[in-house]
Amino acid sequence: MVTCKTRVEIEEMRKAGQLTGRTLEELSKHVKPGITALELDKIAEEFIRSQGGFPTFKGYDPSQRGYNPKQKGYDGYPCTICISFNEEVVHGIPSRRVLKEGDIVGIDVGATYKGWVGDSAKTFMVGKVSPEAQKLVEVTEQAMLVGIEQMKVGKYLHDISNAINDYIDQFGYGVVRQYTGHGVGRLMHEDPSVPHNRQTTKGMALRKGMALAIEPMINLGTHNTRVKPDRWTVVTSDGSLSAHFEHTSAITDSNPIILTLP
């Protein structure tokens, strides 16, 4: 069921979104060679809690939306951020792995504030990266913005998907199909799902008050992915680099509002 937010609710969501954006801004000060993923996770959690929010991801049960673990004894996501290195697409679990010069590192973070969720992601370039990695990161960020531009009354879900896919096609990259954008509100994952690859049907009409996370995951090679044995970390099936950007935005009478800017 899709819930359209009122103007007041969107303003409340913006507070959660701004906290999420500020968390990524805080992390950007520390994304350098030598720091570990776990240290970044601690920084994110402490920052979110210091601002009166709590980490949306921590303890999250993925069976609520789109991912059903097949093994028993599942305890939910263990950390505050997802951090994905190089060929890792999304949902990487923070560990003692050290960031190194030349890595590209996707950090996805969610913050809940007064009952509303903000969800955003950014791929960071650690030190000097290869030209192909830099281009992939820049193109992926622009693909997200191209999709957000389509979030207008009178358009359909497929307008978002097709705009992203058509933009990426000119670079020959793979658009991940197995993982999509989604509605956001009081829950991190709400209806509708928002594919980032070209669609053959229009899908749902876009309506004022819909809040959507647009989050293209773009691979240097094939669009295909696989999940590692930890049951979380998604990697490219061919080992190629992947980048990921995400903003939560709301549909208004005119242009969309990006809620997760700092």
N, C-alpha and C positions, 0 to 999 in steps of 0.2 A: 504494500500500500504506500503510495506516494503522499507525503505531507508537504503542503505549501505553507511557508512561514509568513506570519504577519510582519509589518514593518518593525514593530517593537521586538518581535522574536529575532529578526535578522540583526538588529542592533545588539541584542544579547549574544547572538552567535558571533558577531564581530569581535566581542571582548575575548571569547575563547580563541578565535582565530588569530587575533593580535598577539595573544600570549604564545600561541604556537609559532608564529612568525618571529617573535622576539627570542624564543628558544633556539631556533635555527640561527638567528643572528648572533646569539651568545656562543653557540657551538663554532661558528665560523672563526671566532677569535682563537680557537684552540686546535683547529684542524691543521696540523703541521706534522712533518716527519718526526717520528719518535714517540708520539702519544699513542696510547692503546685505545681500542674500541670500547673497552670497559670503562676507561677513564672518561671518555666522552659521554657514555651512558650515565655515569654518576653526575657529571656536570649538568646534563639535561634534567635529570630527576630533581636535583637540588634546586635548580632554577625554577622549574615549574611549581614545585611545592612552596618556594619562597614567595611566589606571586599569588598564592591562594588557590592554585589549581592542583590537579593531580594527573599523573601520567595515564592517558587513556589506554595505552597498549598493555600496561603491566597487568598480568593475570587475565588478559583477554582470551575468551573462549572462542576459537575460530569456527566452531560448529554453528555459531549463530548466523554465519553468513559465508557461504561459498567454499568452505574448506572443512572437510570432515576427517579428522585423523582416524586411521583404521586400527591403531593400536590402543590397547587399554591403558589406564593409568595416566591419562593426559591431564596436565595441571595448568594449561593456559600459557600464554606468552610470558617469558621470565623477565623481560627488561623494559626500559622506558622508550628506547629508540630501536628501530631496525637500521642496521648498517651493512651495506652491501659493497664488496670490493670488486672492482674490475669486471670479471665475467659473471659476478653475482647480480642478478636482476633486481631482486626485492626480498624482503623478509629475513635478511641476514641477522643472526643473533650476535650481539656484542660478546667479544672474547678478549683474551690477552694479545690478540694479533696487533702488531705495531703498524701504524701508517707509515708508508715509505714514499720517498720522492718518486713521482711518476704515477702513483696510484690515482684512479678516480674512485670516489667513495660516495655512494648514495646514502643519505641519511633521511629517514622517514620518521616523523614524530607526530604524536597526537596529544593534545592537552584538553582536559575537561574543566570547565569553569562555570560554576553556578548552574550545572545541569546541562550545559551545551558543549558540543565537541568542536574542536578545530583540528584539521588534518592537513599536513603539508609535507613536502619532501623536496630535497635539493641534492644534486650531484656536485660534489666538491672536487676540484682538481688539487692534488697535493703536490706543492712545489711546481716544478716544471714538468709538464706532461708531453706526450708525443703529439704532433700536429693532428693525427687522426683521432686521438682521444679528445683533444680540445674541440675539434669540429663536431664530433658526436655529442658532446655535452651542450655546446651552443645550439645545435639544431634541435635537440630534445627540448630544451627550455622554450625555444620559439614555437615548437609544435604544441606545447601546452597552451601557450598564449593564443595561437591560432584556433585551438579548440574552444577556449574560453570566449573568444570573440563571437562565436556562434550561439552563445547562450542568450537568446532573445525570444520574446513572445512572438509566436507566429512561425517559429522554426520547429524542427523535430530533432529527436535524439540522433538520427542518422546524419544530420548536418554537422554535428560535432565530430562524429566518427569519421565521416568522409573527408572533412577539412583536414584533420590530422593526418589521415592516411595519404591523401593527395600531396600534402606538403612533404611528407617523408619520402614518398616514392621518387621524387626528383634526386634524392641522394643515394638511393639504392639500399637503404637500411631495412632491417626487419622490424615490423611493428608487432610487439607481443600481443597475442590474442587470448591467451589463457587467463589473464588477469586484467580487470577493467576498473574504470572509475565507478563512482557510486554516489548515491544520495548521502547527505550528512545532516544531522540534527541533534536530537538528544541521544542518539546512538551513532557510533562511528560508521556503521554500514547500514544504510537504509536504501529502499528502492528509490529510483531505478538503477540498474546496472548501466554503465556507460562504456561501451566498447570503444577502442581507439583505432580499430581497423575498419575498412570499408564495409558497409552494410547494404544488403539488397532490399530491405524494407525500411519504411520511414521510422518506425518505432513510435514512441510516445510523443505527443505534442508538448512543447515546452511551455510552462505556465509561470506567471509571476509568483514569486515566493519559493520556487524550487531552489534548493541549495545542493550543489553538486561538486564533488571532488573530481577534477579532471587531472589524470596522472599518467600520461603516456610513458611506457617503458620501451625504449628503442635500442635495438641490438645492431652492432656493426655488421653482423652476419645474418644468419637465419633467425626467423621469428620464433623458432621452436625452443622450448625450455624443458627442464627437468627439475625435480625436487631432490635435494640431498638427503642422506639418511637421517638428519636431525629433524626431518618432517616439516621444516620451515623454509630453509634457504633455497631460493629458486635460482638456478644458473642457466646460462645459455647452453643449448645442447651441443654447440660446436666450439665452445670455449672462447667465443669472441666477446669483446667488451660490450657493456650495457650501461645505459644512463637512464635516469628516472627523475622527473620533476612533477610536483603536484601543488595545486592550490585549491582551496575550497572557495567557491564563488556562489553568488546569489543572483537570480534573475529578477529584474526590476521592470518598470514601465519603459525604460530606455536601455542604457548599457549595463552589462553585468557589473556587480561589485565584487572585487576580490577581497574576501574576508580574512585571509591569512597573511596579509602584509603586516609587517611589524607595527 
